[in-house]
Amino acid sequence: MQAPKNGSKDLSEINALRELNSKLVVTITELRKENVKIPKLRRE
């Protein structure tokens, strides 16, 4: 297995992906909360 040629670039890409992943998790959580409200609204 070869060591990465540009470790700092790889690390910054990983950190960027982690940040994006965190934002997506927050968005998914918000959408799930909204989806819980839909059946309640239909009943009203």
Phi and psi restraints in degrees (range 20) as a CNS / XPLOR table:
assign (resid 1 and name C) (resid 2 and name N)
       (resid 2 and name CA) (resid 2 and name C) 1.0 -88.9 20.0 2
assign (resid 2 and name N) (resid 2 and name CA)
       (resid 2 and name C) (resid 3 and name N) 1.0 147.1 20.0 2
assign (resid 2 and name C) (resid 3 and name N)
       (resid 3 and name CA) (resid 3 and name C) 1.0 -75.6 20.0 2
assign (resid 3 and name N) (resid 3 and name CA)
       (resid 3 and name C) (resid 4 and name N) 1.0 146.6 20.0 2
assign (resid 3 and name C) (resid 4 and name N)
       (resid 4 and name CA) (resid 4 and name C) 1.0 -62.4 20.0 2
assign (resid 4 and name N) (resid 4 and name CA)
       (resid 4 and name C) (resid 5 and name N) 1.0 141.9 20.0 2
assign (resid 4 and name C) (resid 5 and name N)
       (resid 5 and name CA) (resid 5 and name C) 1.0 -73.0 20.0 2
assign (resid 5 and name N) (resid 5 and name CA)
       (resid 5 and name C) (resid 6 and name N) 1.0 -34.1 20.0 2
assign (resid 5 and name C) (resid 6 and name N)
       (resid 6 and name CA) (resid 6 and name C) 1.0 -127.9 20.0 2
assign (resid 6 and name N) (resid 6 and name CA)
       (resid 6 and name C) (resid 7 and name N) 1.0 81.2 20.0 2
assign (resid 6 and name C) (resid 7 and name N)
       (resid 7 and name CA) (resid 7 and name C) 1.0 -62.3 20.0 2
assign (resid 7 and name N) (resid 7 and name CA)
       (resid 7 and name C) (resid 8 and name N) 1.0 -37.2 20.0 2
assign (resid 7 and name C) (resid 8 and name N)
       (resid 8 and name CA) (resid 8 and name C) 1.0 -68.7 20.0 2
assign (resid 8 and name N) (resid 8 and name CA)
       (resid 8 and name C) (resid 9 and name N) 1.0 -35.1 20.0 2
assign (resid 8 and name C) (resid 9 and name N)
       (resid 9 and name CA) (resid 9 and name C) 1.0 -66.6 20.0 2
assign (resid 9 and name N) (resid 9 and name CA)
       (resid 9 and name C) (resid 10 and name N) 1.0 -43.9 20.0 2
assign (resid 9 and name C) (resid 10 and name N)
       (resid 10 and name CA) (resid 10 and name C) 1.0 -60.4 20.0 2
assign (resid 10 and name N) (resid 10 and name CA)
       (resid 10 and name C) (resid 11 and name N) 1.0 -42.3 20.0 2
assign (resid 10 and name C) (resid 11 and name N)
       (resid 11 and name CA) (resid 11 and name C) 1.0 -65.3 20.0 2
assign (resid 11 and name N) (resid 11 and name CA)
       (resid 11 and name C) (resid 12 and name N) 1.0 -40.5 20.0 2
assign (resid 11 and name C) (resid 12 and name N)
       (resid 12 and name CA) (resid 12 and name C) 1.0 -67.8 20.0 2
assign (resid 12 and name N) (resid 12 and name CA)
       (resid 12 and name C) (resid 13 and name N) 1.0 -35.2 20.0 2
assign (resid 12 and name C) (resid 13 and name N)
       (resid 13 and name CA) (resid 13 and name C) 1.0 -66.3 20.0 2
assign (resid 13 and name N) (resid 13 and name CA)
       (resid 13 and name C) (resid 14 and name N) 1.0 -40.7 20.0 2
assign (resid 13 and name C) (resid 14 and name N)
       (resid 14 and name CA) (resid 14 and name C) 1.0 -62.9 20.0 2
assign (resid 14 and name N) (resid 14 and name CA)
       (resid 14 and name C) (resid 15 and name N) 1.0 -43.6 20.0 2
assign (resid 14 and name C) (resid 15 and name N)
       (resid 15 and name CA) (resid 15 and name C) 1.0 -64.3 20.0 2
assign (resid 15 and name N) (resid 15 and name CA)
       (resid 15 and name C) (resid 16 and name N) 1.0 -39.1 20.0 2
assign (resid 15 and name C) (resid 16 and name N)
       (resid 16 and name CA) (resid 16 and name C) 1.0 -64.3 20.0 2
assign (resid 16 and name N) (resid 16 and name CA)
       (resid 16 and name C) (resid 17 and name N) 1.0 -41.0 20.0 2
assign (resid 16 and name C) (resid 17 and name N)
       (resid 17 and name CA) (resid 17 and name C) 1.0 -66.9 20.0 2
assign (resid 17 and name N) (resid 17 and name CA)
       (resid 17 and name C) (resid 18 and name N) 1.0 -37.6 20.0 2
assign (resid 17 and name C) (resid 18 and name N)
       (resid 18 and name CA) (resid 18 and name C) 1.0 -63.3 20.0 2
assign (resid 18 and name N) (resid 18 and name CA)
       (resid 18 and name C) (resid 19 and name N) 1.0 -41.7 20.0 2
assign (resid 18 and name C) (resid 19 and name N)
       (resid 19 and name CA) (resid 19 and name C) 1.0 -64.4 20.0 2
assign (resid 19 and name N) (resid 19 and name CA)
       (resid 19 and name C) (resid 20 and name N) 1.0 -44.2 20.0 2
assign (resid 19 and name C) (resid 20 and name N)
       (resid 20 and name CA) (resid 20 and name C) 1.0 -62.1 20.0 2
assign (resid 20 and name N) (resid 20 and name CA)
       (resid 20 and name C) (resid 21 and name N) 1.0 -42.1 20.0 2
assign (resid 20 and name C) (resid 21 and name N)
       (resid 21 and name CA) (resid 21 and name C) 1.0 -60.9 20.0 2
assign (resid 21 and name N) (resid 21 and name CA)
       (resid 21 and name C) (resid 22 and name N) 1.0 -42.1 20.0 2
assign (resid 21 and name C) (resid 22 and name N)
       (resid 22 and name CA) (resid 22 and name C) 1.0 -62.0 20.0 2
assign (resid 22 and name N) (resid 22 and name CA)
       (resid 22 and name C) (resid 23 and name N) 1.0 -42.2 20.0 2
assign (resid 22 and name C) (resid 23 and name N)
       (resid 23 and name CA) (resid 23 and name C) 1.0 -64.3 20.0 2
assign (resid 23 and name N) (resid 23 and name CA)
       (resid 23 and name C) (resid 24 and name N) 1.0 -39.4 20.0 2
assign (resid 23 and name C) (resid 24 and name N)
       (resid 24 and name CA) (resid 24 and name C) 1.0 -66.2 20.0 2
assign (resid 24 and name N) (resid 24 and name CA)
       (resid 24 and name C) (resid 25 and name N) 1.0 -38.8 20.0 2
assign (resid 24 and name C) (resid 25 and name N)
       (resid 25 and name CA) (resid 25 and name C) 1.0 -61.8 20.0 2
assign (resid 25 and name N) (resid 25 and name CA)
       (resid 25 and name C) (resid 26 and name N) 1.0 -41.9 20.0 2
assign (resid 25 and name C) (resid 26 and name N)
       (resid 26 and name CA) (resid 26 and name C) 1.0 -62.9 20.0 2
assign (resid 26 and name N) (resid 26 and name CA)
       (resid 26 and name C) (resid 27 and name N) 1.0 -45.1 20.0 2
assign (resid 26 and name C) (resid 27 and name N)
       (resid 27 and name CA) (resid 27 and name C) 1.0 -62.3 20.0 2
assign (resid 27 and name N) (resid 27 and name CA)
       (resid 27 and name C) (resid 28 and name N) 1.0 -43.6 20.0 2
assign (resid 27 and name C) (resid 28 and name N)
       (resid 28 and name CA) (resid 28 and name C) 1.0 -62.2 20.0 2
assign (resid 28 and name N) (resid 28 and name CA)
       (resid 28 and name C) (resid 29 and name N) 1.0 -42.5 20.0 2
assign (resid 28 and name C) (resid 29 and name N)
       (resid 29 and name CA) (resid 29 and name C) 1.0 -61.2 20.0 2
assign (resid 29 and name N) (resid 29 and name CA)
       (resid 29 and name C) (resid 30 and name N) 1.0 -43.2 20.0 2
assign (resid 29 and name C) (resid 30 and name N)
       (resid 30 and name CA) (resid 30 and name C) 1.0 -63.9 20.0 2
assign (resid 30 and name N) (resid 30 and name CA)
       (resid 30 and name C) (resid 31 and name N) 1.0 -42.0 20.0 2
assign (resid 30 and name C) (resid 31 and name N)
       (resid 31 and name CA) (resid 31 and name C) 1.0 -65.9 20.0 2
assign (resid 31 and name N) (resid 31 and name CA)
       (resid 31 and name C) (resid 32 and name N) 1.0 -37.7 20.0 2
assign (resid 31 and name C) (resid 32 and name N)
       (resid 32 and name CA) (resid 32 and name C) 1.0 -63.0 20.0 2
assign (resid 32 and name N) (resid 32 and name CA)
       (resid 32 and name C) (resid 33 and name N) 1.0 -39.9 20.0 2
assign (resid 32 and name C) (resid 33 and name N)
       (resid 33 and name CA) (resid 33 and name C) 1.0 -63.4 20.0 2
assign (resid 33 and name N) (resid 33 and name CA)
       (resid 33 and name C) (resid 34 and name N) 1.0 -41.3 20.0 2
assign (resid 33 and name C) (resid 34 and name N)
       (resid 34 and name CA) (resid 34 and name C) 1.0 -63.5 20.0 2
assign (resid 34 and name N) (resid 34 and name CA)
       (resid 34 and name C) (resid 35 and name N) 1.0 -40.8 20.0 2
assign (resid 34 and name C) (resid 35 and name N)
       (resid 35 and name CA) (resid 35 and name C) 1.0 -65.7 20.0 2
assign (resid 35 and name N) (resid 35 and name CA)
       (resid 35 and name C) (resid 36 and name N) 1.0 -28.7 20.0 2
assign (resid 35 and name C) (resid 36 and name N)
       (resid 36 and name CA) (resid 36 and name C) 1.0 -65.8 20.0 2
assign (resid 36 and name N) (resid 36 and name CA)
       (resid 36 and name C) (resid 37 and name N) 1.0 -32.6 20.0 2
assign (resid 36 and name C) (resid 37 and name N)
       (resid 37 and name CA) (resid 37 and name C) 1.0 -72.5 20.0 2
assign (resid 37 and name N) (resid 37 and name CA)
       (resid 37 and name C) (resid 38 and name N) 1.0 -25.8 20.0 2
assign (resid 37 and name C) (resid 38 and name N)
       (resid 38 and name CA) (resid 38 and name C) 1.0 -59.9 20.0 2
assign (resid 38 and name N) (resid 38 and name CA)
       (resid 38 and name C) (resid 39 and name N) 1.0 -51.5 20.0 2
assign (resid 38 and name C) (resid 39 and name N)
       (resid 39 and name CA) (resid 39 and name C) 1.0 -60.2 20.0 2
assign (resid 39 and name N) (resid 39 and name CA)
       (resid 39 and name C) (resid 40 and name N) 1.0 -35.3 20.0 2
assign (resid 39 and name C) (resid 40 and name N)
       (resid 40 and name CA) (resid 40 and name C) 1.0 -63.8 20.0 2
assign (resid 40 and name N) (resid 40 and name CA)
       (resid 40 and name C) (resid 41 and name N) 1.0 -40.6 20.0 2
assign (resid 40 and name C) (resid 41 and name N)
       (resid 41 and name CA) (resid 41 and name C) 1.0 -68.3 20.0 2
assign (resid 41 and name N) (resid 41 and name CA)
       (resid 41 and name C) (resid 42 and name N) 1.0 -35.4 20.0 2
assign (resid 41 and name C) (resid 42 and name N)
       (resid 42 and name CA) (resid 42 and name C) 1.0 -65.6 20.0 2
assign (resid 42 and name N) (resid 42 and name CA)
       (resid 42 and name C) (resid 43 and name N) 1.0 -34.2 20.0 2
assign (resid 42 and name C) (resid 43 and name N)
       (resid 43 and name CA) (resid 43 and name C) 1.0 -70.5 20.0 2
assign (resid 43 and name N) (resid 43 and name CA)
       (resid 43 and name C) (resid 44 and name N) 1.0 -27.0 20.0 2
